[in-house]
Amino acid sequence: MKAMLKYLLIVLLTSSNLLIASRTQIIDSVSIYQNLSQYNIKIHNYEKATLFATKALQFSQKTKNYESQIQQNFALGKLYFDLNRINEAQNYFEQSRLLNTKRPVTFCKLKTLYFLAFCAIEKKEWTNAASYFAQADQLPIATSIQNKANVLLLKKAKLYYSNNQLTVASENFTRLLAQTNFENEKNIIEEAYLYKGMIALRYTKYKDALDMLEKALNINRITKNLKSKESILLHLSKCHKGLRNFDQAYSYLEEYHLLKMHLAEISNSKQNIENFKKFKRDEQYKDFIDKNKQQQKEEDAHKYSKLINILAVALITILSLLSFSLYKNNIIRNESNKLLKEKNQELIIAKNNAEKASKARAEFLSTVSHELRTPLNAINGITHLLLEEKPKKSQLNYLASLQFSGNYLATFINEILEINKIESNKIELESISFHLKELLENIQSSLNKFALTNNNEFHLLFDQNIPDYLIGDPTKLSQVFLNLINNALKFTQDGSVTIKVKLLKKEEDTVKINFQIIDTGIGIPKDKLELVFENFSQGSVEINRKYGGTGLGLTIVKKLVKVLGGKIKLESEEGKGSTFSFSLPFKVAESLVETTEKETNYDENQFKSKKILLVEDNKINQMITKKMLENKGIVCIIIDNGESAVQLMHNHDYDLVLMDVHLPGINGTVATQEIRTFDTSTPIIALTAISLDENREMLLSYGMNDVITKPFVPEEFYTIISKYLPN
Ligand code: ADP
């Protein structure tokens, strides 16, 4: 950047030099026009002379050169004065005088005042003329430049004489004679005597006149000025005539005529010579103009080549600067790239570490919950068995508490597993057709009892424009509704809970539906609105004490709604109620496709005398499952490893196999695979505390027919078994 500025400074300096150069050029032009004007005066071409003088003045005005303007104005004034164009002359002299007022006294200033006086005299403005003369005489230069001033004084006196101001004229001639130097100014003295003689003659003072004229004639012998002599002779003749010396008068008159004739002759021949000279001068003038033009052209060419050189240098400098900055930028970019690569590498490592940590956490949670599920299965199973064995009334309360705690723990573990699954992106969405209205009505009827416990009205407002069958994941959807409606009913007492379902948009085979779960319950404080969606977050300790819960429901809801393609929103006012809402897209289905809906009904008789092989290594689970099966009249054979199970299957017939997945030695999946090589008909049902990496589809792919998750929910356990037992 600094370099750039420096460069700009150089360019500016260069261009200012150019300006100075072109300014010199203009001054040069003034002197050229001045020369041209003077040359034309010399050859009496006054038209061109005025033209060039005017141009010289215009140039000096353009450059605001006052000194030059003063001189050009005076030169033009003088030209017009010589051409007897007094008004124009007066104008230019006045301009020159005005420009000169505040400047040091120069000879030009003195001359201007004199010529202004002469102009005034020409116009017979005597007072003005006198004033200009007075101003000129006051200038200190008037005496110091005596010689030139005497010429002017002579002119002044002659002009007074011409205007018949004989007294003033005579005074001036006397002053002139007093201050002239004979050696250098013989011409002036000669003329002064001639005029003094002529003035005396006008006053008929013949003797005085004779005296003056004879003095003039004497000096004329030295100056040999024929023109002047002509006048002296004529006036001497007049003088002698007045003094009645007729001989003398005649003699001077004769001499005068002879001289006049002689001068006329000279004038004629002079005219011819003048004509020739004029021709020569015109030729020279042409040359001069051509030379000037040529010079101007050369100067222009020189100027342009100079300009081109400067521009070329500037261009090269710009290009070098640009290349340099590009080079520097490149270096900086390379360094930044290197830095970015390093940072990227660090970020990739950090990301991998984070992923590893997250995976480790997920696996840890999966293992812990799996390990918890097995003993929990024992607790829940034994509680169930004890409750079925008609316990004492006092024991019933304890067993009920035990069942509640067991169920709570099971829900908790299931929820943790669910969150873990969603966060690890292991969740799989179903895409099956379902009847939305029926699904919501089923949820409503299953929760009606709960609504009554809290004395709540419970409504479902369903938009009739919504198509009957949609394609989606009804299980996940039910999970969301159950959580939200359950909360709404739980946190509302003597109020109402409404499920509003509205069609937002319908396009060919897709719809967008808005769901609202509105309650008039306790509401949520403003500062908790965001917080309630976080893991383990509950409104307050009091709420936890009063209403229970795990604080994981809304976390699951939020994540599930996102997975389903929506975003959960919450509006709530403390004491007035809450509204949870979200919109989801669905595809429209033609009809209901067969679903894997679980039936909850089974026939007790179906179980009687059936033979089931239980492959399970955990002793407690062996005991519970066996007991649950025997309770229904089923014969249960237990084996604790996969290899033996395969052997047994070779030699015996069973109605069904319950296969634990995690076994010592070969696990349940491998054992099933081996059995399926020789027996494809016996139903095999997996028993698993499903961990993260096991899912239904995976287990079925080994040849299993169904899956029962631990801890068992007894009803579900029996329903599934009944599905596969022969009638
Ligand atoms: P919990 O199992 O404790 O209900 P949730 O994640 O479902 O956990 O809810 C978290 C907290 O949000 C609840 O403890 C409660 O304070 C608040 N909450 C959820 N739903 C409602 C509602 N409908 N009305 C009032 N508060 C609610």
Boltz pocket constraint, residues with backbone or C-beta under 6 A from the ligand:
constraints:
  - pocket:
      binder: B
      contacts: [[A, 483], [A, 484], [A, 487], [A, 488], [A, 489], [A, 491], [A, 519], [A, 521], [A, 522], [A, 523], [A, 524], [A, 532], [A, 534], [A, 537], [A, 538], [A, 539], [A, 540], [A, 543], [A, 544], [A, 548], [A, 549], [A, 550], [A, 551], [A, 552], [A, 553], [A, 554], [A, 555], [A, 578]]
      max_distance: 6.0
